[in-house]
Every structure is written in structure tokens, then in C-alpha cells.
């Protein structure tokens, strides 16, 4: 009996850039995964399917066994902070940085009662805790740059690709917290139970990345 394998992906740039890597590993979706409304899509490999979920949910699906493998951004993994995952590959997709940003002249480490707007509350809390600083976190889901402009927050923690949005809103990078790119993650139990299948998939994707880099 063939092993079942579920791969959790998220629509958007990561999915578009991951599909060729899966194809190089011999896995192709049975229909257009970028446009389908289905949440589970079969593939050309028997008992192997793609699960299309929110980026923020990929680590949970993998950690709790809903999927064996997943692809999501390092920022999502840092926020999830789960223990039931292996992270064997940096796919180099969607490279950007997680930064602390604010208006010119703002010293985020000197101000008491600092208010930080972010959609990464756990990462933010750990970052400031490592500096021995407690902060008030305001969770937002978008338009982060607006918060300091209207006085709702002193600084923000957010993803930055080019810096143009920060600059357009009069904000500067005050510190870089982490480099971000898409990572391949694997459920720890699946790695043991489906060792050969998963290791072969990882090796094929790694080879595809090496060929892409040449």
C-alpha cells in the first residue's frame, strides 16, 4: 500500500514559485492549484495531495499532523514558534526582512510604555524581552505604517521587501529582526514514519534549487 503524503501550501507567490520545485520532484497538481476553489487538490502521484490553506495556518497543519510537509514564510514560523517541526530547506522564495521601524528620531529602547503595532505579537514580545524591555503590543492585520502617523503606536514590526512603503510614509528602519524567505517544513512524526518518501522529496527539491542557482 502506497504511503499517503499531504503537502500544505498557501496561494500567492509562494505557491507559484513552489509548484515548479514540486514538479522537479515529480509531483504535479491534477488541476490548476492557483485558481481552484478546492482546499485539497490531488496530484499525479497516487495518495499524494496538496492542501491549500492560509499562510499562518501552514505550521499548525504540519505540526498537528494535518499535513506531512508544508511551505511557508520564516516570519510565520517565528510567530508560530512550534516544536513539532523540522525545517530542512530554505527555498529562497519571497526574500524580505522583518524589521522594527519608526519615525526619525524615535529611540524605541529608551521610551517607557512603548507601543508597537504589528501582526507578529509573539516575535515582537520575544524581541523586546531579549532586551529586557516590556512593551504594549497593538495587533493589526495590515496598513501597519499608518499607526505611527496617527499616534496610535510609537513603532511597528513588519515585513519589508524594498523599503519603499516605509519611506513613502516617513518611516525608517530602526533595527533588522530577521531575514525572511519561504521554508520547507516537515512534521517530526512523518519524518520518522515516512522517512524514505520525505527524504527523497527533500533531495529532489534540493537538486532543483541547485540547478536553478546555476
C-alpha positions in Angstrom: 0.0 0.0 0.0 1.4 3.4 -1.0 2.1 5.9 1.7 -0.2 8.9 1.8 1.5 12.3 1.7 -0.2 15.7 2.3 1.7 18.9 1.4 0.3 22.2 2.9 0.8 25.3 0.7 -0.6 28.8 0.6 -1.9 30.6 -2.5 0.1 33.5 -3.9 3.7 34.0 -4.8 4.9 31.1 -2.6 2.6 28.7 -4.3 3.5 29.9 -7.8 7.2 29.5 -7.0 6.9 26.2 -5.2 4.9 24.3 -7.9 8.0 24.1 -10.3 10.1 22.7 -7.4 7.4 20.1 -6.7 7.3 19.3 -10.4 11.0 18.8 -10.4 10.4 16.3 -7.6 7.8 14.5 -9.8 4.7 16.0 -8.2 2.2 17.9 -10.3 -1.3 19.0 -9.2 -4.2 17.3 -11.0 -5.7 20.8 -11.7 -4.6 24.4 -11.6 -3.8 24.9 -7.9 -3.5 28.7 -8.4 -7.1 29.1 -9.4 -9.1 26.2 -8.0 -11.6 26.8 -5.1 -10.9 23.4 -3.7 -8.9 23.2 -0.5 -7.5 19.8 -1.2 -6.1 19.0 -4.7 -4.9 15.6 -5.9 -1.7 15.1 -7.8 -0.3 12.8 -10.4 1.2 10.7 -7.6 -1.2 8.3 -6.0 -2.2 9.2 -2.4 -0.3 12.5 -2.6 -2.3 15.7 -2.2 -1.9 19.4 -1.8 -3.7 21.3 0.9 -4.3 25.0 0.2 -4.5 26.9 3.5 -3.7 30.3 5.0 0.0 31.0 5.3 -0.4 31.5 9.0 -2.1 28.1 9.3 0.6 26.0 7.5 2.7 25.4 10.6 -0.3 24.2 12.6 -1.4 21.8 9.9 2.1 20.4 9.7 2.8 20.3 13.5 -0.5 18.6 14.3 -0.4 16.1 11.5 -3.0 17.5 9.1 -0.1 17.7 6.6 3.2 15.9 6.5 5.1 18.7 4.7 4.4 22.4 4.3 5.9 25.6 2.7 5.5 29.0 4.4 7.5 32.1 5.3 10.1 32.2 8.1 8.1 35.1 9.6 5.1 32.8 10.0 7.3 30.1 11.6 8.9 32.6 14.0 5.4 33.7 15.1 4.2 30.1 15.4 7.2 29.1 17.5 6.2 25.4 17.3 8.3 22.4 18.4 6.8 19.7 16.3 8.5 20.7 13.1 11.7 20.2 11.2 12.9 22.9 8.8 15.2 21.2 6.4 15.2 23.6 3.5 15.3 27.3 2.8 13.6 27.6 -0.6 14.8 31.2 -1.2 11.3 32.3 -2.3 9.9 35.6 -1.2 13.0 37.0 0.3 12.5 40.0 2.6 13.3 41.2 6.1 11.3 41.5 9.4 12.2 45.0 10.7 11.5 47.4 13.5 10.6 50.8 12.0 9.5 54.2 13.2 9.8 57.9 12.7 13.2 59.6 12.5 14.5 60.4 16.0 12.5 57.8 17.8 14.5 55.7 20.3 12.4 52.6 20.9 14.8 51.3 23.6 14.6 54.5 25.7 10.9 55.1 25.9 8.9 53.6 28.7 5.4 52.2 27.8 6.5 51.8 24.1 3.5 50.9 21.9 4.3 48.6 19.0 1.9 47.9 16.1 2.4 44.5 14.4 0.8 41.4 13.1 3.7 39.5 14.8 2.9 39.8 18.5 4.9 36.8 19.7 8.0 37.7 17.7 7.8 41.3 18.9 7.3 40.3 22.5 10.4 38.0 22.4 12.5 40.6 20.6 11.9 43.2 23.2 12.1 40.7 26.1 15.6 39.7 24.9 16.5 43.4 25.6 14.8 43.3 29.0 12.0 45.6 27.8 8.3 45.2 28.2 6.1 46.8 25.5 2.4 47.3 24.7 1.6 45.4 21.5 -1.2 46.5 19.2 -2.1 43.7 16.8 -3.0 44.9 13.3 -3.5 42.9 10.1 -2.4 45.5 7.6 -1.6 49.1 6.9 1.0 49.0 9.7 2.8 52.1 8.6 -0.3 54.2 9.4 -0.1 53.5 13.1 2.8 55.8 14.0 1.5 58.5 11.7 -1.8 58.8 13.6 -0.1 58.5 17.0 -1.6 55.0 17.7 1.8 53.4 18.1 5.4 54.6 18.5 6.9 52.0 16.2 6.0 49.0 14.1 7.3 45.5 13.5 6.6 44.4 9.9 7.9 42.7 6.8 9.9 44.9 4.4 10.8 44.0 0.9 12.2 47.2 -0.7 11.5 49.8 1.9 9.6 52.0 -0.5 6.3 51.8 1.6 8.2 52.8 4.8 9.9 55.7 3.0 6.6 56.9 1.5 5.1 57.1 4.9 8.1 58.8 6.6 9.4 55.8 8.5 12.9 54.5 8.9 14.3 51.0 9.7 15.5 51.1 13.3 16.6 47.5 13.5 16.5 44.3 11.5 15.0 41.4 13.4 15.2 38.5 10.9 15.8 37.6 7.3 12.7 36.0 5.8 12.1 33.6 3.0 9.9 30.5 2.4 10.9 27.4 4.2 10.1 23.7 3.7 8.8 22.3 7.0 8.2 18.6 8.0 6.1 17.0 10.7 8.5 15.2 13.1 6.4 12.0 13.3 6.0 12.0 9.5 9.8 12.3 9.1 10.2 9.0 11.1 7.2 7.1 9.7 7.6 8.2 6.0 11.3 8.7 6.1 12.2 7.4 2.6 9.4 9.2 0.8 10.1 12.5 2.5 13.9 12.3 2.2 13.6 11.6 -1.5 11.3 14.6 -1.9 13.6 16.9 0.0 16.6 15.6 -2.1 14.8 16.2 -5.3 13.8 19.8 -4.3 17.3 20.5 -3.1 18.6 19.4 -6.5 16.1 21.6 -8.3 17.2 24.6 -6.2 20.9 23.9 -7.0 20.1 23.7 -10.8 18.1 26.9 -10.5 21.0 28.6 -8.9 23.5 27.6 -11.7 
